[in-house]
Amino acid sequence: MCRSVTKELHDHSIQLNRWFLKPIGAWPRSTGTSNSEKAVSRALIFVCYFLIAFTVIPCALNIVLEEKNVELKLRAIGPLSHWLMGGINYCSLLLRSADIHRCVRHMEIDWRVTRRSQHREIMVRNARLGRFIAGFCAIFMHGGVFSYSVFGITTVMVPIDDNHSVPMLQLPCPSYSKFVDARFSPANEIVLIMQLLSCFVVNSTTVGACSLAAVFAMHACGQLDILTLRLDKLVEGEGVKENDTAQQRLANIVNHHLRVLRFIARIEDVMNQICLVELVGCTFNLCMLGYYSITWWNKIDSKSTAAYIIVYISMSFNIFIFCYIGEILTQQCKKIGETAYMTDWYCLPRTTALGLILIISRSSAVIKITAGKLIQLSIATFSDVIKTSFVYLNMLRTVTT
């Protein structure tokens, strides 16, 4: 297949990642990036940092210094934690830009060196699955959090003194009045627009991180599937070249295996900090969303309740994706050792058959995607997150009632 077609397939596989990260300046720059593109990227990064800080700092000051009502303090903590998580993850994406670029480059080379149509079909199938997960994550996260922000924009009456009150649009995050008094127009509308833009930035950060994990992991799974297929064909059979010896085929398999393991190690380097923030933050946010829905069931309208439920589902799905990726990569890596043992190794030359022991031994070492190199991500971890959020929810209700 010509180089232009393989480049097109590679570009298609990472297209959604580019769409999610370029608007916030987090897509890694290559050596061929022009000076104007670099300038635009730096400007976007500055704007994004400003928008996040514009929401996080006044909200934190409002909770600590200004708001006296405990219920309103608790209601503001949830959105603040989401914005804070987005800001931390945005920094992580920028700091890991070089590692992300190396992963993208690694994928491009894999597409270019693949010659057999059967192997390419496997890669295309996994790329489609990665794109589907990335798109689904974007719909859930943007739809969930924006529904909370939009449904919450209702006109409320804010008292100024004993005899006067003014109408204002309710903000997703409360603002510190010593910075900008958002009770009055047009400051109220300006702050609201700035917070919605900030919401887009933090949502895009989360979606971008999740989509990178999905696309990278599915590419690695595709390479492991190809490796499994090559192990099945190690013994003379269909698709084996006449001038290839078993020793040469095994050497190629080992090189391919090591290349995939290096790619998975890069995924771990890129994602472990982000996964830790998501794991801790989503546990806290799921607890707070459950608290809002249960405690204020009769105090908020049906639109707000629906928004809380949508955000709860979207955050649950988000952390599930990270845990699912960790689980599937671990299982796929173990499968290589099982496949090596199940080949007709007794039909191979003695020295070649002994070489399979190294593949089996390497596959027995568990490959992990972790949260901060502390917690292994798996389906069991997702279950623990949900259970822990309910434990914290019960503790919070006990303390506040």
C-alpha positions in Angstrom: 0.0 0.0 0.0 1.3 3.5 -0.9 2.6 5.8 1.7 -0.1 8.4 1.2 -2.8 5.8 2.0 -1.1 4.7 5.2 -0.6 8.3 6.3 -4.3 8.9 5.6 -5.2 5.9 7.8 -2.9 7.1 10.6 -4.4 10.7 10.4 -7.9 9.2 10.5 -7.1 7.3 13.6 -5.9 10.4 15.6 -8.3 12.9 13.9 -10.6 13.2 16.9 -7.7 13.7 19.3 -6.4 16.6 17.1 -9.9 18.1 17.1 -10.3 18.0 20.9 -6.8 19.2 21.8 -5.9 21.8 19.1 -8.6 24.4 20.2 -7.0 24.5 23.6 -3.4 24.5 22.4 -2.6 21.1 23.9 -1.9 19.2 20.6 1.8 18.5 20.5 3.9 20.6 18.1 6.1 18.8 15.6 9.4 19.9 14.1 7.5 21.0 11.0 5.2 23.4 12.8 5.5 26.9 11.5 6.2 30.0 13.7 2.7 31.3 13.2 1.2 28.0 14.4 3.5 28.1 17.4 2.4 31.7 18.2 -1.3 30.7 17.9 -0.7 27.7 20.2 1.0 29.8 22.9 -1.8 32.4 22.7 -4.4 29.6 23.1 -2.5 28.2 26.1 -2.4 31.7 27.8 -6.2 32.2 27.2 -7.0 28.8 28.5 -5.0 29.3 31.7 -6.6 32.7 32.2 -10.1 31.3 31.7 -9.5 28.4 34.2 -8.0 30.9 36.8 -10.9 33.3 36.2 -13.3 30.6 37.4 -11.3 28.7 40.0 -9.8 31.6 42.1 -12.9 33.7 42.6 -15.0 30.6 43.3 -12.5 29.4 45.9 -12.4 32.8 47.5 -16.2 33.0 47.6 -16.4 29.6 49.4 -13.6 30.5 52.0 -14.2 34.2 52.6 -17.6 35.3 51.5 -20.3 32.6 51.5 -21.8 31.9 55.0 -24.5 29.4 54.1 -23.1 25.8 54.5 -25.4 24.4 51.9 -24.4 26.9 49.3 -20.7 26.2 50.2 -21.2 22.5 49.6 -23.1 23.2 46.4 -20.2 25.2 45.1 -17.5 22.7 46.0 -18.5 20.2 43.4 -18.1 22.5 40.4 -14.9 24.0 41.8 -13.4 20.5 42.1 -14.3 19.8 38.4 -12.6 23.0 37.3 -9.6 22.3 39.5 -9.2 18.8 38.0 -9.4 20.2 34.5 -6.7 22.8 35.3 -4.3 20.1 36.7 -4.9 17.8 33.8 -4.3 20.7 31.4 -0.9 21.3 32.9 -0.2 17.5 32.7 -1.1 17.4 29.0 1.2 20.4 28.3 4.1 18.9 30.3 3.7 15.5 28.6 3.5 17.1 25.1 6.8 15.5 24.0 5.7 12.0 25.2 2.4 12.4 23.4 4.2 13.4 20.2 6.4 10.3 20.5 3.4 8.1 20.9 1.8 9.6 17.8 5.0 9.2 15.9 5.2 5.5 17.1 1.7 4.9 15.7 2.6 6.5 12.4 5.6 4.2 12.0 3.5 1.2 12.8 1.0 2.1 10.1 3.9 2.7 7.6 5.7 -0.6 8.2 2.6 -2.8 8.1 2.5 -4.6 4.8 0.0 -7.5 5.0 -3.6 -6.6 4.4 -4.8 -8.9 7.3 -2.6 -7.0 9.8 -3.8 -3.7 8.4 -7.4 -4.8 8.8 -6.8 -5.5 12.5 -5.3 -2.1 12.9 -8.2 -0.4 11.2 -10.7 -2.3 13.3 -9.0 -1.2 16.5 -8.6 2.4 15.3 -12.4 2.5 14.6 -13.0 1.3 18.2 -10.7 3.9 19.6 -12.4 6.7 17.6 -15.8 5.4 18.8 -14.8 5.5 22.4 -13.2 9.0 22.0 -16.4 10.3 20.3 -18.7 8.7 22.9 -16.6 10.2 25.7 -16.8 13.7 24.1 -20.6 13.5 23.8 -21.0 12.3 27.5 -18.6 14.8 29.0 -19.5 17.9 27.0 -23.2 17.0 27.1 -23.2 16.3 30.8 -21.3 19.3 32.2 -22.8 21.8 29.7 -26.3 20.5 30.6 -25.5 21.3 34.2 -24.2 24.8 33.3 -27.1 25.6 30.9 -29.9 24.1 33.1 -28.5 26.1 36.1 -28.8 29.4 34.3 -32.0 30.6 35.8 -33.0 34.1 36.9 -32.9 34.4 40.7 -33.6 37.4 42.9 -30.5 38.5 44.9 -31.2 40.8 47.9 -29.1 44.0 48.1 -30.5 45.4 51.3 -33.7 45.1 53.3 -35.8 46.8 50.7 -34.2 46.0 47.4 -33.3 42.9 45.3 -32.0 42.5 41.8 -32.5 39.8 39.2 -29.4 37.9 38.0 -28.5 34.8 36.0 -27.3 32.0 38.3 -23.6 31.2 37.6 -22.2 27.6 37.3 -19.6 28.7 39.9 -20.2 31.5 42.4 -17.9 34.5 42.0 -16.1 36.6 44.6 -17.8 40.0 44.7 -14.6 41.9 45.7 -13.2 41.0 42.3 -16.3 41.4 40.1 -19.7 42.0 41.5 -21.6 39.6 39.3 -25.0 40.6 40.8 -25.4 43.4 38.3 -25.7 43.6 34.6 -23.6 43.6 32.4 -21.0 42.1 34.8 -23.3 39.1 35.4 -23.6 38.2 31.7 -19.8 38.7 31.1 -18.9 36.5 34.0 -21.4 33.9 32.8 -19.9 33.8 29.3 -16.4 33.6 30.7 -17.3 30.6 32.9 -19.0 28.9 29.9 -15.8 29.3 27.9 -13.8 28.0 30.9 -16.2 25.1 31.0 -15.4 24.3 27.4 -11.6 24.3 28.2 -11.8 22.0 31.2 -14.2 19.6 29.4 -12.0 19.5 26.3 -9.0 18.7 28.6 -10.8 15.8 30.1 -12.2 14.6 26.8 -8.7 15.0 25.2 -7.0 13.0 27.9 -9.6 10.2 27.7 -9.5 10.1 23.9 -5.7 9.9 23.9 -5.9 7.0 26.3 -8.5 5.2 24.2 -6.8 5.7 20.8 -3.3 4.8 22.2 -4.6 1.7 24.0 -6.7 0.4 21.1 -3.6 0.8 18.8 -1.6 -1.2 21.3 -4.3 -3.8 21.4 -4.2 -4.0 17.6 -0.4 -4.5 17.7 -0.9 -7.3 20.3 -3.5 -8.9 18.1 -1.1 -8.9 15.2 1.6 -10.4 17.5 -0.8 -13.1 18.5 -1.5 -13.9 14.8 2.3 -14.0 14.1 2.8 -16.4 16.9 0.1 -18.7 15.5 2.0 -18.7 12.2 5.4 -19.3 13.8 5.4 -22.9 12.7 5.5 -23.4 9.0 2.0 -22.6 7.6 -0.1 -20.2 5.6 1.5 -16.8 4.9 5.1 -17.9 5.8 7.8 -16.9 3.4 9.8 -19.7 1.9 13.2 -18.2 2.7 12.2 -17.4 6.3 13.6 -19.7 9.0 11.8 -20.3 12.2 14.6 -18.5 14.0 14.2 -15.4 11.9 10.4 -15.4 12.4 10.9 -15.7 16.2 13.5 -12.8 16.1 10.9 -10.6 14.3 8.2 -11.6 16.8 10.5 -10.7 19.8 11.4 -7.3 18.2 7.7 -6.6 17.6 6.8 -7.6 21.2 9.4 -5.3 22.7 8.3 -2.5 20.5 4.7 -2.9 21.7 5.8 -3.0 25.3 7.8 0.2 24.8 4.7 1.9 23.4 2.6 0.7 26.4 5.3 2.1 28.8 5.0 5.5 27.0 1.2 5.4 27.5 1.8 4.8 31.2 4.2 7.8 31.3 1.6 10.0 29.6 -1.5 8.9 31.5 -0.5 8.0 35.1 -0.7 11.6 36.5 -3.9 12.3 34.7 -5.4 9.0 35.8 -4.6 9.8 39.4 -6.3 13.2 39.2 -9.3 11.6 37.5 -9.5 8.7 40.0 -9.4 10.9 43.1 -11.5 13.7 41.6 -14.2 11.5 40.1 -14.6 9.7 43.5 -15.1 13.0 45.2 -17.4 14.4 42.5 -19.6 11.3 42.4 -19.9 11.6 46.2 -21.0 15.3 45.9 -23.4 14.7 43.0 -25.1 12.0 45.0 -25.3 14.3 47.9 -26.8 17.1 45.9 -29.4 14.8 44.3 -30.5 13.2 47.6 -30.3 16.1 50.0 -31.9 18.7 47.8 -34.4 16.5 45.9 -37.3 18.7 47.0 -35.3 22.0 46.9 -34.3 22.1 43.2 -36.3 21.9 40.1 -36.5 18.9 37.8 -34.1 20.4 35.2 -31.3 20.7 37.9 -32.0 17.1 39.1 -31.7 15.9 35.5 -28.5 17.8 35.0 -27.0 16.2 38.2 -27.9 12.7 36.9 -26.4 13.4 33.5 -23.2 14.6 35.0 -23.1 11.6 37.3 -23.4 9.2 34.4 -20.8 11.1 32.3 -18.2 11.1 35.1 -18.9 7.4 35.8 -18.4 6.6 32.2 -15.2 8.7 32.1 -13.5 6.9 34.9 -14.8 3.6 33.5 -13.0 4.2 30.2 -9.7 4.7 32.0 -10.2 1.5 34.1 -11.4 -0.5 31.1 -8.2 0.6 29.1 -6.0 -0.6 32.0 -7.9 -3.9 32.2 -7.8 -4.7 28.5 -4.1 -3.9 28.1 -3.2 -6.1 31.0 -5.3 -9.0 29.6 -4.0 -8.6 26.1 -0.3 -8.7 27.3 -1.0 -11.9 29.3 -2.6 -13.4 26.2 0.7 -13.2 24.4 2.3 -15.7 26.8 -0.6 -18.0 26.6 -0.5 -18.0 22.8 3.2 -18.7 22.8 2.7 -21.7 25.0 -0.2 -23.0 22.8 1.8 -22.9 19.6 3.1 -26.2 18.1 6.5 -25.5 19.8 7.4 -29.2 19.7 7.6 -28.9 15.9 10.2 -26.2 16.1 14.0 -26.6 16.3 15.2 -27.0 19.8 16.9 -23.6 20.1 13.9 -21.8 18.6 11.5 -23.6 21.0 13.7 -22.5 23.9 13.4 -18.9 22.7 9.6 -19.1 23.4 10.4 -19.4 27.1 11.6 -15.7 27.1 8.4 -14.5 25.6 6.3 -16.5 28.1 8.5 -15.2 31.0 8.2 -11.6 29.8 4.4 -11.9 29.4 4.1 -13.3 32.9 5.2 -9.9 34.3 2.0 -8.0 34.7 1.8 -4.9 32.5 -0.1 -2.1 34.3 -1.6 1.2 33.5 -1.7 3.0 36.9 -3.0 6.1 38.6 0.1 7.9 39.7 2.1 4.6 39.8 0.1 3.8 43.0 -3.2 2.1 41.9 -3.6 -0.3 39.0 -6.5 0.6 36.7 -8.9 -2.3 36.2 -12.6 -3.1 36.3 -12.1 -3.9 40.0 -10.7 -0.4 40.5 -13.8 1.1 38.9 -16.0 -0.9 41.3 -13.9 0.4 44.2 -14.4 4.0 43.0 -18.2 3.6 43.0 -18.2 1.9 46.4 -15.9 4.5 47.9 -18.0 7.4 46.6 -21.0 5.9 48.3 -19.1 5.5 51.6 -18.1 9.2 51.5 -21.6 10.1 50.6 -23.0 8.4 53.7 -20.3 10.0 55.9 -21.1 13.5 54.4 -24.9 13.0 55.1 -24.2 11.9 58.6 -22.0 15.0 59.3 -24.4 17.5 57.7 -27.7 16.2 59.0 
